[in-house]
């Protein structure tokens, strides 16, 4: 069984440019505080319920706040036959790199 590969923000952005899906597995309050514009939100506990809605033909870059939950999500996806990687450092690394984030209200933050 393959182990999840950790990628840095620069590599994650390359993968997104190549057509990867950014899957944000944080909780609703974290997502609402700020998220990457191209991300798809599915809380970690709901990932098994959304397998039929995730693309098997694309790389899935999993992200959470710091990288632990998304590593679990990515490992689960690999075990289900998906091509997944984990964003090392999560949205904290994304935010620290100055990459765009959005929110419905106010200034986006990493909750």
C-alpha positions, 0 to 999 in steps of 0.5 A: 500500500502506498503512503501519502506523499506530502507536497509543499505549497509550490508543488500543490500550486503546480498540481492545481495548474495541471488540473488537480482538485484541491480538497479542503477537509476542515470543519465548516467553521474553519472553511468559513473563516477562509479558504482557497478559492478553487477548493472543494469543501468536504469535512473529513468525517464526510469524505467516505460519503462523497467518494462517488463525487470525487474525480478518479482521473485527477490528482486530489490535493488534500488540505486541512489546517496544518496537514494531519487531517488531510494526510488521513483523508489522502491516505484513505483516498489512496486506499480507495484507488484515488491519486492523492497527495497531502499539502504539508503545513495545510492552510497555515502554509498556504496563508504564510506563502501569501496565496489567495484566500477568500471568505464570505465575511471580512478578512480571511484567516486560518481558524 
